[in-house]
Amino acid sequence: MESSWEISSRTKCPDFYIKEVWQFRELLLRFVRRDFLASYKQTALGALWIFIQPLFTALVYVVIFKNVVGISTSGKPGLLFYFGSVILWGFFSESVSAVSYTYNSHAAIFNKVYFPRIVVSYSLLLSSLARLGIQFGIYLLIFFWSIGHHEAVQPNSYVLLLPVLVFLLMLMSMGIGLIFAALSIRYRDLQNLLSFLIRIWMFATPVIYPMAVVPAKYRFILLLNPVTPIMEFFRYGFLGAGMHDFIYLCYAFVFSIVVFIGGIILFNLRDGKVMDII
């Protein structure tokens, strides 16, 4: 008696693939390790780029935006102000871009063997999270040095919200990435649109400036951006300056949940048809 396998699309109900991801956890970890090592393979400085890129970016921001342009950092040390912004925004933008390429960058693997394709998306997100963790270690070194040399650095109990803030960025980047991954299978130019949107999105986020310097009549526009309260709560917790209204953090939470579930649903609908397209 012959048996056969049928790979079909998921239901319209959100399926977070928890059972499948757990069953393929070893594969997930292998993908994370591969993605992490491949990023710095055959480079002269290797994994040092994890530190060099955000650190030099922050230094450039200090020179250009703080010293030349004169943008305020709310009286906080420029390097600490910008380095935290750079690593948080870098994690978000990198995760969105990586997850959005789930199908296009792994088509060769998907054509040869079956496994839950969401495993690749989760592995890309975890690779970005690992980089963020290492970079945050450098941030803490700068942070503790600044505490001893700058009275303006005034951390408070809001630092305990850091896991929540990172979790919201994870949900948001995963959801947006999955939406573009599912749609860009058929419409490849959406990848170009996403790259453009991420660049514009950064300027609509208080990365190189604090909310305090934005005129009051324009602040509501920035507050429509769900990344804004996450960035501001991070600064308030570690530096003691920034917006910390929980209404906007709740908005970011709701947005993250909605876009994550939406991404999962769209991914479910496309998953069974993707190999016929790519």
KAVEN-V957669 format. One record per run of one state. SS is the DSSP state (H for helix, E for strand, - for the rest). FROM is the first residue (numbers start at 1). TO is the last residue. If there is no record, write none. Layout:
ss:SS from:FROM to:TO
ss:SS from:FROM to:TO
//
This chain:
ss:- from:1 to:17
ss:H from:18 to:23
ss:- from:24 to:24
ss:H from:25 to:38
ss:- from:39 to:45
ss:H from:46 to:68
ss:- from:69 to:77
ss:H from:78 to:100
ss:- from:101 to:101
ss:H from:102 to:105
ss:- from:106 to:106
ss:H from:107 to:110
ss:- from:111 to:117
ss:H from:118 to:149
ss:- from:150 to:156
ss:H from:157 to:183
ss:- from:184 to:188
ss:H from:189 to:203
ss:- from:204 to:210
ss:H from:211 to:213
ss:- from:214 to:215
ss:H from:216 to:223
ss:- from:224 to:225
ss:H from:226 to:239
ss:- from:240 to:245
ss:H from:246 to:271
ss:- from:272 to:273
ss:H from:274 to:277
ss:- from:278 to:278
//
